[in-house]
């Protein structure tokens, strides 16, 4: 039998069972939990934000209490336990390599074999007298209930999509309403995804900005630093505009961008940035030749970069499927690389052909 570490900060006690003591966890989130959530949203230590797999207790469960299965990504674990205040339940945490339920099910780490293995490791059949575990609905791609019964002797009952619906689901005798079975993706959920993708994209854009700034220093007719001061601001602004389009505007405007492919959604979002760039240049009274030299290369690079960044959201959206993502990546990634390269070459060579 394998049980979680009792020294984890959310463990507040222990429950004695026929297989030994089980860690009892708090159903109330502390400041450290909220700070951990913020850090994970920003991508800080994201891949190590986990809890130990195994069996946990909420309240004072007994041998007839329900068993709820979840992933060992701490954001998922926290979302679950925070909805169980005042209840007496068991939580069976499976090892998903620190990935949330939906993504883990798609990647195979939240699998029927892992759930069955964790049931065996924890000695669950000696702790509860029933033979039933409540599975998150989003684990369905990786867990077949009939296979779980065959492997472990436990029946799998799929609970609601949202942790917030669990109390109602439990009180209704494990019956889910149609609304509990519907995955929504409102704007606030999409906004929650922005920080980690923005931080990830920021690193790429910062490196690109540094590269283009150095080239800008040698590209103009003035001194190195004069060229950077004259043209560098435009370069950095445009590149970070592409970051804004791909990592911020795309998820916010997701349902209203009238295409299916996320790469094309990023392209459409980038049009706002290009429109602003055109207005700024025209507003400064530049000549048409100067306007074209400033804008033409970025009309290729900005959409390409925004499309690339927008595709990061394909794995966390209800708007995609695994097969659709693979198909899009196959064609979009080479097209984005080619467009950005062509735009960069155009930008580099324009001063020599004017």
Secondary structure by P-SEA (a helix, b strand, c coil): ccccccccccccccccccccbbbbbbccccaaaaaaaaaaaaccccccccccbbbbbcccccccbbbbbbccaaaaaaaaaaacccbbbbbbbcccccccaaaaaaaccccaaaaaaaaaaacccccccccbbbbcccccccccaaaaaacccbbbbbccccccaaaaaaaaccccccccccccccaaaaaaacaaaaaaaaaaaaaaaaaaaaaaaacccccaaaaaaacaaaaaaaaaaaaaaacccccccccccccccaaaaaaaaaaaaaaaaaaaaaaacccaaaaaaaccccccaaaaaaaaaaaccccccccccaaaaaaaaacaaaaaaaaaaaaaaaaacccccc
